Amino acid sequence: MSPAADIWASLPVPALLIDADDRILEINAAAEGFLNVSAKSVVGVPIWDQVNVDSPLEEAFARARNFETPLFVNDVDVGGGQRAPLQCGLQIAPLQGAPGQMIMLISPRELAGRITQHDSVKSAAKSAIGMAEMLAHEIKNPLAGITGAAQLLSMSLSKDDLELTDLIVEESRRIVKLLEQVEQFGNLSPPDFREVNIHDVLDRARRSALLGFGAQMKIIEDYDPSLPMAHGDPDQLLQVVLNLLKNASEAAGKDGGTIRLHSYFEHSFRLRRSDGTGRSLPLQIEIIDDGPGLPEAIKADVFDPFVSGRENGTGLGLALVSKIISDHGGSISVTSVPGRTVFRLSLARAPNKLALKKEV
């Protein structure tokens, strides 16, 4: 392989080579993953049939070719193949020594955001665990005493005054239930890792949702049938998906809505840790709903404990979800606008039984 071919194959961002007639000549491995297509299948396909951009670029593209100048486009939604649109930056330039040919680089903004969110998620999970231990010890015991005292007082009070002691007992019990939810962070066992068919997990969650909290929802399955086995705890992953489905169902309200369960393989996604080690997380699961979206005020902190967009929400569900995914060595992220909220889980594939190797 020539040095140029080595560089082309090694580019970490999707890259496409386009001929003078605006047809695709070649794409690199990162572009195959981004567009969810094979390189052979798109050769000769018109570029704008394969790469969908939410901004008209044909004229600017033609001018860049005619004047042999680069073109930079920031913050546009780019999709194609079976890939949902992502916010990206585009860099387009003439290919030196090949008149009429252009090279296009696609830089997804979302990938960098997912790495940043992963670090904040781990920090939030650790904070939640410490807070759970402190709250359980410092608050639950005194609350039991308060509840007991209120019940004793009620035995000697008039009917009119009983309303006050009933309120004390009711509110104390509500706080105890809240603390029990917080305790889940400290009590959650480490994942029991094994091979997991993620589609079985999604199907169990879908059926459970439709029989209960999501009865008013339409849940669509959009799976990649070739997805390999995941490495994880099936019960904990089921808990994650159920929580996300419940949030989407509650956001939709009584009128209901549509949730799409989408799975796909993204071989280019690799999580790099602060200590320099990394892990490939190619299995992608998306829970997509058409609800009102996350409130702007909480978007950046949605995985933190006690952050909720619902009036009576505890803000613990997504914090627990983030802890479980962090314990799996995976990544969770969210993008949300009115009419489209996407929670994306990135997980590792099950190791090869014949050649177990530690990823670095």
Backbone torsions as a table, in degrees:
resi	resn	phi	psi	omega
1	MET	NA	136.0	-178.3
2	SER	-73.9	160.8	177.1
3	PRO	-56.8	-38.8	179.5
4	ALA	-63.2	-41.1	178.9
5	ALA	-66.5	-37.8	177.4
6	ASP	-61.7	-44.4	-180.0
7	ILE	-63.3	-44.3	179.8
8	TRP	-58.2	-46.9	-178.6
9	ALA	-69.1	-26.1	-175.0
10	SER	-90.7	-8.5	-178.9
11	LEU	-57.1	128.5	-176.7
12	PRO	-80.8	-5.2	179.7
13	VAL	-116.9	154.2	177.5
14	PRO	-59.2	131.5	-179.2
15	ALA	-133.7	138.3	-179.2
16	LEU	-130.7	137.3	174.9
17	LEU	-104.1	128.5	-171.4
18	ILE	-122.2	136.0	-177.4
19	ASP	-85.2	-176.9	-174.9
20	ALA	-68.3	-16.8	178.8
21	ASP	-100.9	18.1	179.3
22	ASP	62.7	34.8	175.3
23	ARG	-112.8	150.6	-176.1
24	ILE	-75.0	126.6	175.5
25	LEU	-93.4	-37.9	-174.6
26	GLU	-164.8	150.2	171.0
27	ILE	-133.1	154.5	180.0
28	ASN	-90.6	179.3	-175.6
29	ALA	-63.4	-38.8	179.9
30	ALA	-64.0	-35.5	178.0
31	ALA	-69.7	-35.7	175.5
32	GLU	-58.4	-45.4	179.2
33	GLY	-67.1	-40.8	-177.9
34	PHE	-66.3	-44.3	-177.5
35	LEU	-87.0	-9.8	-178.7
36	ASN	59.2	46.0	178.8
37	VAL	-139.6	165.5	173.6
38	SER	-92.2	153.6	-178.7
39	ALA	-60.9	-40.8	-178.0
40	LYS	-63.6	-34.7	-173.6
41	SER	-72.5	-17.5	-176.0
42	VAL	-108.5	-4.0	177.4
43	VAL	-62.3	126.1	-179.8
44	GLY	89.1	-5.7	179.3
45	VAL	-80.8	135.7	176.4
46	PRO	-55.9	135.4	-173.3
47	ILE	-58.7	-40.5	-175.1
48	TRP	-80.0	-8.6	170.9
49	ASP	-81.5	-26.6	-176.4
50	GLN	-98.1	-36.1	-179.3
51	VAL	-110.0	111.9	-177.5
52	ASN	-97.7	121.0	-179.3
53	VAL	-118.8	137.3	-175.4
54	ASP	-80.9	15.3	178.2
55	SER	-136.8	135.6	-179.2
56	PRO	-65.5	118.7	-175.6
57	LEU	-117.5	-7.2	-171.8
58	GLU	-56.9	-45.4	-177.6
59	GLU	-68.0	-44.3	179.5
60	ALA	-64.7	-36.3	177.7
61	PHE	-63.9	-43.8	179.5
62	ALA	-64.4	-39.2	179.2
63	ARG	-65.9	-40.7	178.9
64	ALA	-61.0	-36.8	178.2
65	ARG	-70.0	-47.1	-175.6
66	ASN	-63.7	-40.0	-177.2
67	PHE	-95.3	0.9	178.5
68	GLU	52.6	50.4	179.0
69	THR	-124.9	153.3	177.2
70	PRO	-74.4	158.5	178.9
71	LEU	-131.0	127.8	179.2
72	PHE	-118.7	129.0	-179.7
73	VAL	-128.7	122.6	-177.1
74	ASN	-105.9	146.5	168.8
75	ASP	54.0	59.9	172.3
76	VAL	-121.5	151.8	177.0
77	ASP	-83.1	125.1	-177.6
78	VAL	-123.4	129.9	176.9
79	GLY	-139.1	-177.2	179.5
80	GLY	159.9	156.7	-177.2
81	GLY	60.2	-129.7	177.3
82	GLN	-100.2	12.3	-175.8
83	ARG	-89.2	128.9	174.1
84	ALA	-69.0	151.0	-177.8
85	PRO	-60.3	142.0	174.5
86	LEU	-127.6	150.6	176.2
87	GLN	-74.6	127.5	-173.7
88	CYS	-139.6	167.1	165.8
89	GLY	-110.9	143.6	179.2
90	LEU	-116.1	134.7	172.3
91	GLN	-122.0	121.2	-176.1
92	ILE	-125.9	135.5	-178.5
93	ALA	-153.1	152.0	175.1
94	PRO	-65.0	145.2	177.2
95	LEU	-86.2	119.3	-177.7
96	GLN	-63.0	134.4	177.7
97	GLY	82.4	3.9	179.8
98	ALA	-137.2	84.9	-176.0
99	PRO	-53.2	131.6	177.2
100	GLY	89.0	-21.1	-178.8
101	GLN	-83.9	144.4	-178.2
102	MET	-128.6	149.7	175.1
103	ILE	-114.8	135.9	-179.6
104	MET	-121.1	126.9	174.8
105	LEU	-110.9	134.5	-179.7
106	ILE	-113.4	123.4	-179.0
107	SER	-114.7	97.3	179.8
108	PRO	-66.0	124.9	177.5
109	ARG	-69.0	-31.0	-171.7
110	GLU	-64.2	-31.9	-176.5
111	LEU	-64.8	-42.2	178.1
112	ALA	-65.0	-37.1	178.6
113	GLY	-64.0	-35.0	-179.6
114	ARG	-66.7	-36.3	178.4
115	ILE	-66.7	-44.8	179.8
116	THR	-63.1	-42.1	180.0
117	GLN	-64.4	-35.8	-179.4
118	HIS	-60.3	-43.2	180.0
119	ASP	-63.9	-41.5	-179.7
120	SER	-69.2	-33.2	178.2
121	VAL	-63.5	-44.5	179.5
122	LYS	-62.8	-39.8	178.5
123	SER	-64.5	-41.3	179.4
124	ALA	-64.5	-39.0	-179.6
125	ALA	-64.0	-43.8	179.4
126	LYS	-63.1	-41.0	178.6
127	SER	-62.8	-39.9	-178.6
128	ALA	-65.5	-38.8	179.8
129	ILE	-63.9	-47.2	179.2
130	GLY	-62.8	-39.8	179.3
131	MET	-66.5	-37.5	179.6
132	ALA	-61.1	-45.8	-178.6
133	GLU	-64.0	-40.8	-179.2
134	MET	-67.9	-46.9	-177.8
135	LEU	-64.3	-42.3	-178.4
136	ALA	-60.5	-41.1	-176.7
137	HIS	-75.6	-41.1	-171.0
138	GLU	-87.0	-21.0	-172.2
139	ILE	-114.6	-39.1	-173.7
140	LYS	-62.3	-42.6	-179.4
141	ASN	-64.0	-49.7	176.4
142	PRO	-59.5	-35.4	-180.0
143	LEU	-64.0	-36.2	178.0
144	ALA	-62.6	-39.2	177.3
145	GLY	-66.3	-40.4	178.9
146	ILE	-63.8	-43.6	179.7
147	THR	-62.3	-45.5	179.7
148	GLY	-62.6	-41.2	179.6
149	ALA	-64.7	-40.5	178.7
150	ALA	-63.8	-39.1	178.8
151	GLN	-66.2	-38.5	177.4
152	LEU	-65.8	-42.3	178.8
153	LEU	-61.2	-37.3	-177.1
154	SER	-61.9	-22.0	-178.0
155	MET	-71.1	-20.0	-176.6
156	SER	-118.8	13.7	-178.0
157	LEU	-102.4	159.2	175.5
158	SER	-73.3	167.3	-178.2
159	LYS	-61.0	-37.0	-179.3
160	ASP	-66.6	-36.6	-178.4
161	ASP	-79.9	-18.0	179.9
162	LEU	-60.8	-27.2	180.0
163	GLU	-59.5	-35.7	-179.2
164	LEU	-70.4	-44.7	179.5
165	THR	-69.1	-34.2	176.5
166	ASP	-62.1	-37.7	178.7
167	LEU	-65.2	-41.7	178.7
168	ILE	-60.9	-46.8	-179.2
169	VAL	-63.9	-44.4	-177.6
170	GLU	-63.5	-45.4	-178.5
171	GLU	-69.9	-35.5	177.2
172	SER	-63.5	-42.4	178.7
173	ARG	-65.6	-36.3	178.1
174	ARG	-63.5	-41.1	179.2
175	ILE	-66.4	-38.4	177.9
176	VAL	-61.1	-42.0	178.4
177	LYS	-62.6	-39.0	178.0
178	LEU	-62.9	-43.4	179.2
179	LEU	-64.8	-35.1	178.2
180	GLU	-64.5	-35.0	175.7
181	GLN	-67.1	-41.4	179.5
182	VAL	-62.6	-35.9	-178.2
183	GLU	-63.1	-20.2	179.0
184	GLN	-57.1	-32.0	-179.3
185	PHE	-61.6	-43.4	-178.7
186	GLY	-79.7	-28.2	-174.4
187	ASN	-90.8	-13.5	-177.3
188	LEU	-63.6	123.2	-178.6
189	SER	-70.3	155.6	174.2
190	PRO	-59.6	152.1	-179.3
191	PRO	-59.2	139.2	173.3
192	ASP	-91.2	87.4	-171.4
193	PHE	-67.2	136.9	175.8
194	ARG	-162.4	176.8	174.0
195	GLU	-71.3	132.7	-177.5
196	VAL	-130.0	126.7	169.6
197	ASN	-82.1	104.3	-173.0
198	ILE	-63.0	-25.9	178.9
199	HIS	-71.2	-31.2	173.5
200	ASP	-64.1	-41.9	178.3
201	VAL	-62.3	-46.1	-179.7
202	LEU	-63.1	-38.9	-178.7
203	ASP	-69.1	-40.0	176.7
204	ARG	-61.5	-43.3	179.7
205	ALA	-65.6	-41.1	-179.7
206	ARG	-61.7	-47.7	-178.5
207	ARG	-64.5	-40.1	178.5
208	SER	-64.4	-41.8	-179.5
209	ALA	-64.0	-44.3	-177.4
210	LEU	-66.4	-24.4	178.5
211	LEU	-87.6	-8.2	-176.4
212	GLY	-135.6	-109.9	-171.2
213	PHE	-65.6	-20.8	-177.7
214	GLY	-107.9	25.8	-176.7
215	ALA	-60.8	-26.9	-178.2
216	GLN	-87.4	-1.3	-174.7
217	MET	-98.2	154.1	168.3
218	LYS	-102.7	119.7	-177.0
219	ILE	-113.0	118.5	-175.6
220	ILE	-102.5	135.4	175.6
221	GLU	-96.0	125.5	179.3
222	ASP	-134.0	80.9	-170.2
223	TYR	-106.9	149.3	168.7
224	ASP	-88.0	107.5	-174.3
225	PRO	-65.4	-17.7	-178.6
226	SER	-91.6	5.3	-177.5
227	LEU	-60.9	128.5	179.6
228	PRO	-73.8	173.7	-179.2
229	MET	-67.6	143.7	176.3
230	ALA	-89.9	165.0	177.2
231	HIS	-111.0	106.3	-176.7
232	GLY	-176.5	-172.4	179.1
233	ASP	-102.6	112.8	-174.0
234	PRO	-61.0	-36.7	-179.1
235	ASP	-69.6	-40.9	179.3
236	GLN	-69.6	-37.9	177.7
237	LEU	-67.1	-34.7	174.7
238	LEU	-62.4	-41.0	178.0
239	GLN	-60.4	-39.9	178.5
240	VAL	-62.3	-51.4	-176.1
241	VAL	-65.8	-40.3	178.1
242	LEU	-60.6	-40.5	179.8
243	ASN	-63.7	-43.2	-179.9
244	LEU	-67.7	-38.0	176.8
245	LEU	-65.9	-38.7	179.5
246	LYS	-65.3	-42.9	177.8
247	ASN	-59.4	-44.4	-179.1
248	ALA	-65.4	-38.8	-179.9
249	SER	-67.4	-42.0	179.8
250	GLU	-68.2	-34.5	178.4
251	ALA	-67.1	-32.4	-178.2
252	ALA	-70.8	-30.2	-179.4
253	GLY	79.7	-168.1	-174.4
254	LYS	-65.5	-27.5	-177.7
255	ASP	-73.9	-14.7	178.0
256	GLY	76.1	-172.5	-178.8
257	GLY	-179.8	-161.4	-176.8
258	THR	-122.2	134.8	173.5
259	ILE	-119.5	133.2	176.7
260	ARG	-113.6	127.1	174.4
261	LEU	-98.1	113.0	-172.3
262	HIS	-121.2	129.4	175.9
263	SER	-124.6	144.9	177.0
264	TYR	-160.9	168.4	-177.0
265	PHE	-108.7	127.3	179.0
266	GLU	-127.7	90.5	-172.3
267	HIS	-67.2	-17.1	-175.6
268	SER	-85.7	-8.0	-176.6
269	PHE	-86.4	119.7	-178.8
270	ARG	-136.6	128.8	-178.6
271	LEU	-88.7	122.9	178.9
272	ARG	-105.3	125.1	-178.0
273	ARG	-90.1	166.1	-177.2
274	SER	-66.5	-22.0	179.8
275	ASP	-85.7	4.5	176.5
276	GLY	96.2	-15.1	177.9
277	THR	-80.2	164.1	-178.6
278	GLY	-147.0	168.5	179.3
279	ARG	-148.6	136.2	177.0
280	SER	-78.2	130.4	179.4
281	LEU	-127.2	72.6	-171.7
282	PRO	-82.6	-16.3	-176.3
283	LEU	-85.9	118.2	-175.4
284	GLN	-113.6	129.8	176.1
285	ILE	-125.2	125.4	179.6
286	GLU	-117.2	133.9	171.6
287	ILE	-110.4	109.0	-170.4
288	ILE	-115.5	126.2	177.3
289	ASP	-126.3	161.1	-178.5
290	ASP	-106.3	30.0	-179.1
291	GLY	-78.1	-167.0	-174.3
292	PRO	-72.3	-12.6	-179.6
293	GLY	89.6	167.6	179.9
294	LEU	-77.2	142.0	174.9
295	PRO	-60.3	140.5	-178.1
296	GLU	-56.6	-33.8	-174.3
297	ALA	-66.9	-21.3	-175.4
298	ILE	-117.0	0.6	-174.8
299	LYS	-54.6	-43.7	-174.9
300	ALA	-76.1	-16.2	-173.8
301	ASP	-121.7	19.0	-169.2
302	VAL	-63.6	-23.4	-179.6
303	PHE	-91.9	-1.5	177.7
304	ASP	-78.1	146.6	178.0
305	PRO	-64.3	144.0	177.4
306	PHE	69.1	18.4	172.0
307	VAL	-105.3	116.9	-176.0
308	SER	-141.5	146.6	176.5
309	GLY	-95.2	-2.6	180.0
310	ARG	-102.6	147.9	-174.8
311	GLU	-58.6	-42.3	-177.7
312	ASN	-108.0	17.9	-178.9
313	GLY	-76.9	148.6	178.6
314	THR	-86.9	-21.3	-177.3
315	GLY	73.5	21.8	-178.4
316	LEU	-104.1	-22.4	-175.3
317	GLY	-60.3	-50.2	-178.0
318	LEU	-72.8	-29.3	174.9
319	ALA	-65.0	-39.3	177.2
320	LEU	-67.2	-41.5	176.4
321	VAL	-57.4	-45.0	-178.2
322	SER	-64.4	-36.1	178.9
323	LYS	-66.2	-43.9	-179.6
324	ILE	-62.1	-46.0	-179.2
325	ILE	-66.2	-37.9	176.4
326	SER	-62.7	-42.2	177.9
327	ASP	-62.9	-25.5	177.4
328	HIS	-83.7	-1.5	-176.2
329	GLY	72.4	17.2	-176.8
330	GLY	-99.8	-167.0	-177.5
331	SER	-135.4	143.3	174.1
332	ILE	-130.4	140.7	178.1
333	SER	-146.0	165.5	178.7
334	VAL	-142.0	139.7	168.4
335	THR	-126.3	137.9	-173.8
336	SER	-149.3	128.3	168.6
337	VAL	-136.5	158.5	177.8
338	PRO	-52.8	126.0	-179.8
339	GLY	93.7	-8.1	179.2
340	ARG	-159.2	108.5	173.8
341	THR	-119.9	130.0	-176.9
342	VAL	-124.4	115.0	168.2
343	PHE	-97.4	124.4	-174.6
344	ARG	-118.1	124.8	176.4
345	LEU	-105.5	133.0	176.6
346	SER	-118.8	123.1	-173.7
347	LEU	-128.5	159.4	176.8
348	ALA	-81.4	151.1	174.1
349	ARG	-82.6	156.9	179.2
350	ALA	-63.3	139.0	-179.3
351	PRO	-67.1	154.3	177.3
352	ASN	-69.5	121.5	-177.6
353	LYS	-64.1	-26.2	-176.5
354	LEU	-84.1	-19.4	-177.1
355	ALA	-150.4	71.4	178.9
356	LEU	-66.6	124.5	179.8
357	LYS	-132.9	138.0	177.5
358	LYS	-77.8	126.9	-179.5
359	GLU	-77.3	140.4	178.3
360	VAL	-128.7	NA	NA
